[in-house]
């Protein structure tokens, strides 16, 4: 994978970004790089426009900045495999709410801070419940709260099985 990323476009193999985890502590989340260099600047400009329309901040459209190899990695969700390092380090769990960026926390209302009481996950209820159709933070938050309030080992197993299905069928959640 690393060789393909390097051949496809210049830049690092791994992207590291700051996320907010358990107890509001910041950590670096790891992903295989899927975008061209300087893509984040363009995304930030676009993100400001999307945020005013109510779209989920971390789902900003970024197709024009995605590399050829990046499209493949995202299609099969391979780009997130390095997050297993975050799981081993204890920053994340396999299943949980999606880890948010510090600037996402800036817009939190008091009831949102409950998300910081659990480890964020590589996958979660929101990610396997039609995330491409969830266009605002409150709807994603409700799914995260459903997960938190109804957590069980069986629920985690169901979410992991749905994640595998999405992975194998290329079904976009």
C-alpha atoms as a printed R data frame, in Angstrom:
    type eleno elety resid chain resno       x      y      z
1   ATOM     1    CA   UNK     A     1   0.000  0.000  0.000
2   ATOM     2    CA   UNK     A     2   2.793  2.399  0.940
3   ATOM     3    CA   UNK     A     3   4.497  1.934 -2.425
4   ATOM     4    CA   UNK     A     4   1.270  2.603 -4.326
5   ATOM     5    CA   UNK     A     5   0.647  5.798 -2.358
6   ATOM     6    CA   UNK     A     6   4.198  7.036 -3.053
7   ATOM     7    CA   UNK     A     7   4.020  6.193 -6.770
8   ATOM     8    CA   UNK     A     8   0.602  7.849 -7.152
9   ATOM     9    CA   UNK     A     9   1.483 11.234 -5.651
10  ATOM    10    CA   UNK     A    10   4.232 12.954 -3.681
11  ATOM    11    CA   UNK     A    11   3.888 13.342  0.056
12  ATOM    12    CA   UNK     A    12   3.764 11.280  3.208
13  ATOM    13    CA   UNK     A    13   2.248  7.795  3.306
14  ATOM    14    CA   UNK     A    14   0.453  8.362  6.592
15  ATOM    15    CA   UNK     A    15  -1.731 11.347  7.471
16  ATOM    16    CA   UNK     A    16  -1.919 12.234 11.137
17  ATOM    17    CA   UNK     A    17  -4.597 14.576 12.396
18  ATOM    18    CA   UNK     A    18  -5.564 15.719 15.865
19  ATOM    19    CA   UNK     A    19  -8.797 14.275 17.266
20  ATOM    20    CA   UNK     A    20 -10.564 14.552 20.605
21  ATOM    21    CA   UNK     A    21 -10.875 11.346 22.579
22  ATOM    22    CA   UNK     A    22 -11.801 10.127 26.022
23  ATOM    23    CA   UNK     A    23 -12.054 12.896 28.650
24  ATOM    24    CA   UNK     A    24 -11.474 15.491 25.917
25  ATOM    25    CA   UNK     A    25  -7.827 14.485 25.514
26  ATOM    26    CA   UNK     A    26  -6.270 15.123 22.118
27  ATOM    27    CA   UNK     A    27  -4.542 12.369 20.165
28  ATOM    28    CA   UNK     A    28  -3.161 11.849 16.668
29  ATOM    29    CA   UNK     A    29  -5.371  9.687 14.483
30  ATOM    30    CA   UNK     A    30  -3.593  7.767 11.728
31  ATOM    31    CA   UNK     A    31  -4.822  7.140  8.177
32  ATOM    32    CA   UNK     A    32  -3.232  6.269  4.871
33  ATOM    33    CA   UNK     A    33  -2.985  9.485  2.867
34  ATOM    34    CA   UNK     A    34  -5.715  9.621  0.225
35  ATOM    35    CA   UNK     A    35  -5.534 13.264 -0.839
36  ATOM    36    CA   UNK     A    36  -3.093 15.434 -2.735
37  ATOM    37    CA   UNK     A    37  -0.736 17.758 -0.883
38  ATOM    38    CA   UNK     A    38  -2.365 21.050  0.260
39  ATOM    39    CA   UNK     A    39  -5.828 19.506 -0.017
40  ATOM    40    CA   UNK     A    40  -6.653 20.552  3.542
41  ATOM    41    CA   UNK     A    41  -6.439 24.249  2.624
42  ATOM    42    CA   UNK     A    42  -9.009 23.789 -0.135
43  ATOM    43    CA   UNK     A    43 -11.186 21.671  2.133
44  ATOM    44    CA   UNK     A    44 -11.166 24.308  4.870
45  ATOM    45    CA   UNK     A    45 -12.428 26.898  2.411
46  ATOM    46    CA   UNK     A    46 -15.194 24.557  1.267
47  ATOM    47    CA   UNK     A    47 -15.958 23.426  4.788
48  ATOM    48    CA   UNK     A    48 -16.898 26.929  5.884
49  ATOM    49    CA   UNK     A    49 -19.515 27.040  3.140
50  ATOM    50    CA   UNK     A    50 -20.829 23.536  3.904
51  ATOM    51    CA   UNK     A    51 -21.043 24.185  7.633
52  ATOM    52    CA   UNK     A    52 -23.473 27.047  7.082
53  ATOM    53    CA   UNK     A    53 -25.681 24.639  5.115
54  ATOM    54    CA   UNK     A    54 -25.808 22.166  8.031
55  ATOM    55    CA   UNK     A    55 -23.665 19.378  6.600
56  ATOM    56    CA   UNK     A    56 -21.697 17.118  8.923
57  ATOM    57    CA   UNK     A    57 -18.281 18.855  9.215
58  ATOM    58    CA   UNK     A    58 -16.103 15.780  8.696
59  ATOM    59    CA   UNK     A    59 -17.999 14.715  5.590
60  ATOM    60    CA   UNK     A    60 -17.003 17.724  3.498
61  ATOM    61    CA   UNK     A    61 -16.925 16.804 -0.186
62  ATOM    62    CA   UNK     A    62 -13.336 16.304 -1.232
63  ATOM    63    CA   UNK     A    63 -13.507 14.322 -4.475
64  ATOM    64    CA   UNK     A    64 -11.321 16.714 -6.468
65  ATOM    65    CA   UNK     A    65  -8.463 16.361 -3.971
66  ATOM    66    CA   UNK     A    66  -8.534 12.549 -3.729
67  ATOM    67    CA   UNK     A    67  -5.720 10.688 -5.495
68  ATOM    68    CA   UNK     A    68  -6.331  7.656 -7.727
69  ATOM    69    CA   UNK     A    69  -4.939  5.282 -5.112
70  ATOM    70    CA   UNK     A    70  -6.825  7.259 -2.464
71  ATOM    71    CA   UNK     A    71 -10.144  6.560 -4.206
72  ATOM    72    CA   UNK     A    72  -9.382  2.836 -4.102
73  ATOM    73    CA   UNK     A    73  -8.318  2.988 -0.451
74  ATOM    74    CA   UNK     A    74 -11.495  4.867  0.494
75  ATOM    75    CA   UNK     A    75 -13.748  2.616 -1.589
76  ATOM    76    CA   UNK     A    76 -12.568 -0.410  0.386
77  ATOM    77    CA   UNK     A    77 -12.098  1.562  3.648
78  ATOM    78    CA   UNK     A    78  -8.438  0.535  3.648
79  ATOM    79    CA   UNK     A    79  -7.374  4.109  4.415
80  ATOM    80    CA   UNK     A    80  -8.452  3.633  8.033
81  ATOM    81    CA   UNK     A    81  -6.403  0.500  8.730
82  ATOM    82    CA   UNK     A    82  -3.597  2.484 10.429
83  ATOM    83    CA   UNK     A    83  -6.161  3.397 13.098
84  ATOM    84    CA   UNK     A    84  -5.483 -0.067 14.496
85  ATOM    85    CA   UNK     A    85  -2.349  1.597 15.906
86  ATOM    86    CA   UNK     A    86  -4.655  4.040 17.728
87  ATOM    87    CA   UNK     A    87  -6.613  1.075 19.115
88  ATOM    88    CA   UNK     A    88  -3.442 -0.663 20.344
89  ATOM    89    CA   UNK     A    89  -2.243  2.597 21.933
90  ATOM    90    CA   UNK     A    90  -5.572  2.948 23.770
91  ATOM    91    CA   UNK     A    91  -6.639  6.176 22.034
92  ATOM    92    CA   UNK     A    92  -9.550  4.436 20.313
93  ATOM    93    CA   UNK     A    93 -11.596  1.261 20.453
94  ATOM    94    CA   UNK     A    94 -12.752 -0.829 17.524
95  ATOM    95    CA   UNK     A    95 -16.359  0.352 18.024
96  ATOM    96    CA   UNK     A    96 -17.532  3.710 19.351
97  ATOM    97    CA   UNK     A    97 -18.557  7.220 18.326
98  ATOM    98    CA   UNK     A    98 -16.492  8.774 15.544
99  ATOM    99    CA   UNK     A    99 -13.497 10.738 16.853
100 ATOM   100    CA   UNK     A   100 -14.109 14.439 16.357
101 ATOM   101    CA   UNK     A   101 -11.750 17.266 15.495
102 ATOM   102    CA   UNK     A   102 -11.045 19.982 18.089
103 ATOM   103    CA   UNK     A   103 -12.916 22.543 15.988
104 ATOM   104    CA   UNK     A   104 -16.003 20.292 15.979
105 ATOM   105    CA   UNK     A   105 -15.997 20.499 19.788
106 ATOM   106    CA   UNK     A   106 -16.078 24.312 19.612
107 ATOM   107    CA   UNK     A   107 -19.708 24.097 18.470
108 ATOM   108    CA   UNK     A   108 -20.776 21.625 21.169
109 ATOM   109    CA   UNK     A   109 -23.837 22.304 23.262
110 ATOM   110    CA   UNK     A   110 -23.660 21.085 26.888
111 ATOM   111    CA   UNK     A   111 -25.403 17.771 26.117
112 ATOM   112    CA   UNK     A   112 -22.843 16.895 23.400
113 ATOM   113    CA   UNK     A   113 -19.961 16.548 25.859
114 ATOM   114    CA   UNK     A   114 -21.192 13.082 26.852
115 ATOM   115    CA   UNK     A   115 -19.359 11.864 23.740
116 ATOM   116    CA   UNK     A   116 -16.129 12.461 25.642
117 ATOM   117    CA   UNK     A   117 -17.123  9.853 28.255
118 ATOM   118    CA   UNK     A   118 -16.378  6.945 25.901
119 ATOM   119    CA   UNK     A   119 -13.488  5.980 23.665
120 ATOM   120    CA   UNK     A   120 -14.049  6.937 20.033
121 ATOM   121    CA   UNK     A   121 -14.064  4.010 17.629
122 ATOM   122    CA   UNK     A   122 -12.756  2.991 14.227
123 ATOM   123    CA   UNK     A   123 -16.347  2.118 13.347
124 ATOM   124    CA   UNK     A   124 -19.650  2.742 15.033
125 ATOM   125    CA   UNK     A   125 -23.404  2.840 14.729
126 ATOM   126    CA   UNK     A   126 -23.306  6.110 12.800
127 ATOM   127    CA   UNK     A   127 -20.770  4.712 10.321
128 ATOM   128    CA   UNK     A   128 -22.900  1.645  9.474
129 ATOM   129    CA   UNK     A   129 -26.326  3.332  9.543
130 ATOM   130    CA   UNK     A   130 -26.315  5.259  6.300
131 ATOM   131    CA   UNK     A   131 -23.810  7.981  7.145
132 ATOM   132    CA   UNK     A   132 -23.878  9.306  3.594
133 ATOM   133    CA   UNK     A   133 -27.531 10.250  4.201
134 ATOM   134    CA   UNK     A   134 -26.976 11.867  7.603
135 ATOM   135    CA   UNK     A   135 -26.368 15.497  6.763
136 ATOM   136    CA   UNK     A   136 -26.148 17.148 10.158
137 ATOM   137    CA   UNK     A   137 -24.359 16.722 13.432
138 ATOM   138    CA   UNK     A   138 -27.499 16.325 15.562
139 ATOM   139    CA   UNK     A   139 -28.619 13.238 13.617
140 ATOM   140    CA   UNK     A   140 -25.151 11.703 13.899
141 ATOM   141    CA   UNK     A   141 -25.129 12.612 17.603
142 ATOM   142    CA   UNK     A   142 -28.472 10.822 18.135
143 ATOM   143    CA   UNK     A   143 -27.011  7.634 16.670
144 ATOM   144    CA   UNK     A   144 -23.932  7.970 18.880
145 ATOM   145    CA   UNK     A   145 -26.244  8.414 21.900
146 ATOM   146    CA   UNK     A   146 -28.223  5.325 20.889
147 ATOM   147    CA   UNK     A   147 -24.931  3.428 20.892
148 ATOM   148    CA   UNK     A   148 -23.801  4.839 24.259
149 ATOM   149    CA   UNK     A   149 -27.167  4.284 25.976
150 ATOM   150    CA   UNK     A   150 -27.645  0.753 24.628
151 ATOM   151    CA   UNK     A   151 -24.068 -0.484 24.607
152 ATOM   152    CA   UNK     A   152 -23.515 -4.210 24.876
153 ATOM   153    CA   UNK     A   153 -20.955 -6.675 23.620
154 ATOM   154    CA   UNK     A   154 -23.651 -8.049 21.303
155 ATOM   155    CA   UNK     A   155 -24.205 -4.562 19.852
156 ATOM   156    CA   UNK     A   156 -20.467 -4.163 19.241
157 ATOM   157    CA   UNK     A   157 -20.427 -7.543 17.473
158 ATOM   158    CA   UNK     A   158 -23.392 -6.501 15.288
159 ATOM   159    CA   UNK     A   159 -21.670 -3.247 14.340
160 ATOM   160    CA   UNK     A   160 -18.424 -5.085 13.542
161 ATOM   161    CA   UNK     A   161 -20.330 -7.557 11.343
162 ATOM   162    CA   UNK     A   162 -22.077 -4.685  9.522
163 ATOM   163    CA   UNK     A   163 -18.681 -3.022  9.084
164 ATOM   164    CA   UNK     A   164 -17.295 -6.188  7.478
165 ATOM   165    CA   UNK     A   165 -20.341 -6.309  5.176
166 ATOM   166    CA   UNK     A   166 -19.788 -2.686  4.138
167 ATOM   167    CA   UNK     A   167 -16.093 -3.446  3.617
168 ATOM   168    CA   UNK     A   168 -16.661 -6.579  1.510
169 ATOM   169    CA   UNK     A   169 -19.558 -5.291 -0.585
170 ATOM   170    CA   UNK     A   170 -18.240 -1.756 -1.072
171 ATOM   171    CA   UNK     A   171 -21.666 -0.691  0.196
172 ATOM   172    CA   UNK     A   172 -21.442  2.933  1.205
173 ATOM   173    CA   UNK     A   173 -22.913  3.293  4.645
